[in-house]
Amino acid sequence: MRRLLTAFTAALLCSACSTGPLLVQEEPPVVVAPDLSSPFGEPWKIPHGEWKPDFGVLRMTEIPARKHVPVLQHWVGLKTAVIELEFRQDIPTTFYVGCDAEKHVGRVVITPKEVHIAEDSVKPSHILARMPLETVKGQWRHVRVEWTGDRMAVRIDGKELSASHPFLATPKVRSWIAGAKSSEVRNFVIKGVPQ
């Protein structure tokens, strides 16, 4: 029954609609738009990996000895959020955009072959919706992730995916981005309505 409900609530949105909001009625105010030219201070935290701003491009690198993908956290809880950025990988691997309470709440996972939305009330994460993607190497990809209430959505490569689950409505304390191996990020902005 749960799978049927999940399948019913997860929907592919029209791929022709490649701009504008996914879930929000109006664009929320900008919370932060780092210039990516100086080191991060509060309310940012870097629990894993190296994150080096370099003239408008943020370069993330995995530290193999730490055995964890690089993670950059923004410690402002948002009940409604829009996260937009562009990322590039010379070696196609996984890229994440997520939100947490005391533990992980939800995430968008972009792999070389698909994008999926997952919730974290169980381990491993419960995939709510998925969509195939073409493998892209060395090109900038625009990503927009939104969440509000019990819904989360993503647009990448002009394709849109949306899902809902009660656990996604958990009050958030932070958002985060992460990437396996190494990635570059630019044009990074977080908009939202605080908890």
TORRO-5014 format. One line per 5 residues: their letters; for each residue y, x, z of N, C-alpha, C. Coordinates in steps of 0.1 Angstrom, whole numbers, plus 2048, in hexadecimal, padded with zeros to 3 digits. Example, Ala and Ser with C-alpha at 12.3 -4.5 7.8 and 13.67 -1.06 7.14 Angstrom:
! TORRO-5014
as = 7C7/884/84E/7D3/87B/84E/7DF/884/84E; 7EA/880/847/7F5/889/847/800/881/84F
***
This chain:
! TORRO-5014
mrrll = 7F4/808/800/800/800/800/80D/809/800; 80C/814/808/818/81C/809/81B/823/7FB; 810/827/7F4/812/82D/7E7/818/823/7DD; 814/816/7DE/819/80C/7D5/828/80A/7D8; 82B/809/7E5/839/807/7E9/842/813/7E4
tafta = 83D/81F/7E6/844/82B/7E2/846/82B/7D3; 83B/828/7CB/83C/828/7BD/846/81D/7B8; 847/812/7C0/850/808/7BC/85F/80C/7BF; 861/813/7CA/86F/817/7CD/874/823/7C6; 86B/82B/7C1/86F/837/7BA/871/833/7AB
allcs = 87C/837/7A6/87F/832/798/886/83E/790; 882/83E/783/889/847/77A/895/83F/775; 8A1/845/776/8AD/83F/771/8B0/843/763; 8B9/83D/75C/8BB/840/74E/8C0/84E/74C; 8B9/855/742/8BD/863/740/8C9/864/737
acstg = 8CE/859/731/8DB/85A/72A/8E7/85B/733; 8E5/856/740/8F0/856/749/8F0/864/750; 8F8/86E/74A/8F7/87B/74F/903/880/757; 90C/877/75A/917/87A/763/91A/86F/76D; 922/872/777/925/868/781/91B/867/78C
pllvq = 91E/85D/795/915/85C/7A1/907/857/79D; 8FE/85A/7A6/8F0/855/7A5/8EE/84A/7AF; 8F2/84C/7BB/8F0/841/7C6/8FD/83D/7CC; 906/846/7CD/913/842/7D4/91B/839/7CB; 923/830/7D1/92C/828/7C9/938/82F/7C4
eeppv = 93E/838/7CD/949/840/7C9/946/84F/7CE; 94D/858/7C7/94B/866/7CB/950/868/7DA; 948/86D/7E3/94D/870/7F0/956/87C/7F0; 95E/87E/7FB/967/88A/7FB/960/897/7FC; 966/8A1/7F7/960/8AF/7F7/960/8B3/806
vvapd = 954/8B8/80A/952/8BD/817/954/8CC/817; 94F/8D3/80C/950/8E1/80B/94D/8E5/7FC; 955/8EE/7F7/953/8F3/7E9/955/902/7EA; 94B/90A/7EF/94D/918/7F1/951/91F/7E4; 95A/929/7E5/95E/931/7D9/954/93B/7D4
lsspf = 94A/93D/7DD/93F/947/7DA/944/955/7D6; 94F/959/7DD/954/966/7DC/955/96E/7E9; 952/967/7F4/952/96D/801/946/969/80A; 943/970/814/937/96D/81C/939/95F/823; 92E/959/826/92D/94C/82D/92F/94D/83C
gepwk = 938/944/841/93A/943/850/936/935/854; 939/931/860/936/924/865/93D/919/85C; 936/90E/85A/92A/909/85F/91E/90D/857; 91E/917/84F/913/91C/847/90A/925/84F; 8FD/924/84D/8F3/92D/853/8E9/932/848
iphge = 8E5/93E/84A/8DB/944/840/8CF/948/849; 8C5/93F/84A/8B9/942/852/8AF/94B/84B; 8AF/94B/83D/8A5/952/836/8AC/958/829; 8A7/964/825/8AB/96A/819/8B9/970/819; 8BD/976/80E/8CB/97B/80C/8D2/972/803
wkpdf = 8DF/96F/806/8E8/967/7FE/8F5/96F/7FD; 8F7/973/7F1/903/97C/7EE/90C/975/7E4; 919/971/7E9/922/96C/7DF/928/977/7D7; 92A/975/7CA/92E/97F/7C1/937/979/7B6; 944/978/7B9/94E/973/7AF/94A/966/7A9
gvlrm = 947/95C/7B2/944/94F/7AD/936/94C/7AB; 92D/956/7AC/91F/953/7AB/918/958/7B8; 90F/94F/7BD/908/952/7C9/8FA/956/7C5; 8F6/962/7CA/8E9/968/7C6/8E0/968/7D3; 8D5/961/7D1/8CB/960/7DC/8BF/969/7D9
teipa = 8BA/970/7E3/8AF/978/7E1/8A5/977/7ED; 898/975/7EA/88E/974/7F4/88B/981/7FA; 889/982/807/884/98E/80E/875/98C/811; 86D/993/809/85E/990/80A/859/992/818; 85E/99B/820/858/99D/82E/85B/990/837
rkhvp = 865/988/833/868/97C/83B/85E/971/838; 858/971/82C/84E/967/828/854/959/829; 860/958/823/867/94B/823/871/94B/817; 872/940/810/87C/940/805/88A/941/80B; 894/946/804/8A2/947/808/8A7/939/80B
vlqhw = 8AE/937/816/8B4/92A/81A/8C2/92C/81E; 8CB/923/819/8D9/923/81D/8DC/915/822; 8E0/914/82F/8E2/907/836/8F1/904/838; 8F5/8F7/836/902/8F3/839/901/8E9/845; 906/8ED/851/904/8E5/85D/90F/8DB/85F
vglkt = 90F/8D1/856/917/8C5/858/90E/8BA/854; 90C/8B0/85D/903/8A5/85A/90A/89B/852; 904/897/847/90A/88D/83D/900/881/83C; 906/875/83E/8FD/869/83C/8FD/865/82D; 908/869/826/908/867/818/90D/875/812
aviel = 906/87A/809/909/887/804/907/888/7F4; 90F/891/7EF/90E/895/7E1/90E/8A4/7E0; 904/8AA/7DB/903/8B9/7DA/902/8BC/7CB; 90C/8C3/7C6/90B/8C7/7B8/90C/8D6/7B7; 905/8DC/7AE/905/8EA/7AB/8FE/8ED/79E
efrqd = 900/8F9/79A/8F8/8FF/78E/8F0/90A/794; 8E3/90B/78F/8DB/916/793/8D5/91C/787; 8D1/929/788/8CB/930/77D/8C0/93A/783; 8B5/93A/77C/8AA/943/780/8A4/94B/774; 8A4/958/775/89E/960/76A/88F/95E/769
ipttf = 889/95C/775/87B/959/776/879/94B/77B; 876/941/773/875/934/777/86C/932/784; 872/92C/78E/86A/92A/79A/870/91E/7A1; 86E/91C/7AE/872/910/7B5/880/911/7BA; 888/905/7BA/895/904/7BF/896/8F7/7C7
yvgcd = 89C/8F7/7D3/89C/8EC/7DC/8AB/8E8/7E0; 8AD/8DB/7E2/8B8/8D5/7E9/8B3/8CC/7F3; 8B7/8CD/800/8B2/8C4/80A/8BB/8C1/815; 8B6/8B9/81E/8BE/8B5/82A/8B4/8B4/836; 8BA/8B7/842/8B2/8B8/84E/8B8/8B0/859
aekhv = 8B0/8AC/863/8B4/8A7/870/8AF/8B3/879; 8A7/8B0/884/8A2/8BB/88C/897/8C2/883; 891/8BB/87A/888/8C1/870/88B/8BC/863; 884/8C1/858/887/8BC/84B/886/8AD/849; 88F/8A7/842/88F/899/83F/88B/896/830
grvvi = 893/89C/827/890/89A/819/894/8A5/810; 88F/8A6/804/892/8B1/7FB/88F/8AD/7ED; 897/8B4/7E4/895/8B4/7D6/88E/8C1/7D3; 883/8C2/7CC/87C/8CE/7C8/87C/8CF/7B9; 881/8DA/7B4/882/8DD/7A6/878/8E8/7A3
tpkev = 86D/8E6/79C/864/8F0/798/866/8F3/789; 85F/8FD/784/861/900/776/85C/8F4/76D; 853/8EB/772/84E/8E0/76A/852/8D2/76E; 858/8D1/77A/85B/8C3/77E/866/8C3/789; 86C/8B8/78C/874/8B5/797/86E/8AA/79F
hiaed = 86E/8AC/7AC/869/8A0/7B5/872/89F/7C1; 872/893/7C6/879/88F/7D3/86E/88D/7DD; 870/893/7E9/866/892/7F4/86C/88F/801; 865/889/80A/869/886/818/860/88E/821; 865/892/82D/85E/89B/835/859/895/843
svkps = 856/888/843/851/882/84F/843/887/852; 83C/88C/848/82E/891/849/82E/89F/843; 823/8A6/846/821/8B3/840/813/8B3/839; 813/8B8/82D/81E/8BD/825/827/8B1/821; 833/8B5/81B/83D/8AB/817/836/8A0/80E
hilar = 83B/894/810/836/889/808/83F/887/7FC; 839/889/7F0/841/888/7E4/842/879/7E0; 84F/875/7DF/852/867/7DC/853/863/7CD; 858/86D/7C6/85A/86B/7B7/85A/878/7B0; 856/879/7A4/856/885/79D/859/883/78E
mplet = 85D/88D/787/861/88C/779/85F/89A/773; 859/89A/766/857/8A7/760/864/8AD/75B; 864/8BB/75B/870/8C2/755/86B/8CD/74C; 873/8D1/743/870/8DD/73A/873/8E9/742; 86B/8F4/741/86D/900/747/87A/907/741
vkgqw = 883/90B/749/88F/911/745/890/91F/74B; 893/929/743/895/937/748/8A2/93C/744; 8A9/941/74F/8B6/949/74D/8C2/940/748; 8C1/933/74A/8CC/92A/746/8D1/923/752; 8DE/920/753/8E4/918/75E/8E0/90A/75C
rhvrv = 8DB/904/768/8D7/8F6/768/8E0/8EE/772; 8E6/8E3/76E/8EE/8DB/777/8E5/8D2/77F; 8E7/8D1/78C/8DF/8C8/795/8E9/8C0/79D; 8E6/8B3/79E/8ED/8AB/7A7/8E3/8A4/7B0; 8E4/8A5/7BD/8DB/89E/7C7/8E4/895/7CF
ewtgd = 8DF/889/7D2/8E6/880/7DA/8DD/879/7E4; 8E2/876/7F0/8DA/86E/7F9/8E4/865/801; 8DF/859/804/8E6/84F/80C/8DB/845/811; 8DD/841/81D/8D3/838/823/8C5/83E/822; 8BC/836/81C/8AE/83A/81B/8AB/83E/80D
rmavr = 8B5/842/805/8B3/846/7F7/8B8/854/7F4; 8B1/85A/7EB/8B5/868/7E6/8B3/868/7D7; 8BC/86F/7D0/8BB/86F/7C1/8BF/87D/7BC; 8BB/881/7B0/8BE/88D/7AA/8C1/88B/79B; 8CA/893/796/8CC/894/787/8CB/8A3/783
idgke = 8C3/8A6/77A/8C1/8B4/774/8BE/8B3/766; 8C4/8BB/75E/8C2/8BB/74F/8C4/8AD/749; 8CE/8A5/74F/8D1/898/74A/8C7/88E/74D; 8BC/891/755/8B2/888/759/8B4/884/768; 8B1/878/76B/8B3/873/779/8A7/86D/77F
lsash = 8A6/870/78C/89A/86B/794/8A0/866/7A1; 89A/85B/7A6/89E/855/7B3/892/851/7BB; 893/851/7C8/888/84C/7D1/88E/847/7DE; 886/83F/7E5/88B/83A/7F2/87F/83B/7FC; 882/83D/808/878/83D/813/87F/83C/820
pflat = 87A/834/82A/881/833/837/885/840/83D; 87C/84A/83C/87F/857/843/88C/85E/83E; 88F/85B/831/89B/861/82C/8A8/85C/832; 8A7/851/83A/8B3/84C/841/8B5/853/84E; 8AD/85C/852/8AE/864/85F/8BC/86B/85F
pkvrs = 8C3/86A/86A/8D1/870/86B/8CF/87F/869; 8D8/885/860/8D7/893/85C/8E0/89C/865; 8DC/8A8/866/8E5/8B2/86D/8E9/8BD/864; 8E2/8BF/858/8E6/8CA/84F/8E0/8C7/841; 8E5/8CE/837/8DF/8CE/82A/8DC/8DC/827
wiaga = 8D5/8DE/81C/8D1/8EC/819/8CC/8ED/80A; 8CD/8FA/805/8C8/8FD/7F8/8BE/909/7FB; 8B5/90A/7F2/8AB/915/7F3/8A5/918/7E5; 8A0/924/7E4/89A/928/7D7/88F/933/7D9; 884/931/7D3/87A/93B/7D3/87E/948/7CB
kssev = 879/953/7CF/87C/960/7C9/88B/963/7C8; 892/960/7BD/8A0/963/7BC/8A6/958/7B2; 8B2/955/7B5/8BA/94B/7AD/8C9/94E/7AE; 8D1/948/7A5/8DF/949/7A6/8E5/93B/7A6; 8F0/939/7AD/8F6/92C/7AF/905/92E/7AC
rnfvi = 90A/923/7A6/919/923/7A4/91E/915/7A4; 92B/912/7A4/931/905/7A4/92A/8FC/7AE; 92A/901/7BB/923/8FB/7C6/92D/8F2/7CE; 92A/8E5/7CF/933/8DC/7D7/92A/8D2/7DF; 92E/8D0/7EB/928/8C6/7F3/933/8BB/7F6
kgvpq = 930/8AF/7F3/939/8A3/7F6/931/89A/800; 938/892/808/930/889/810/938/882/81B; 931/87A/822/936/872/82D/92E/876/839; 935/87C/844/92E/881/850/927/876/857; 91C/87A/85F/915/871/867/91E/86A/871
***
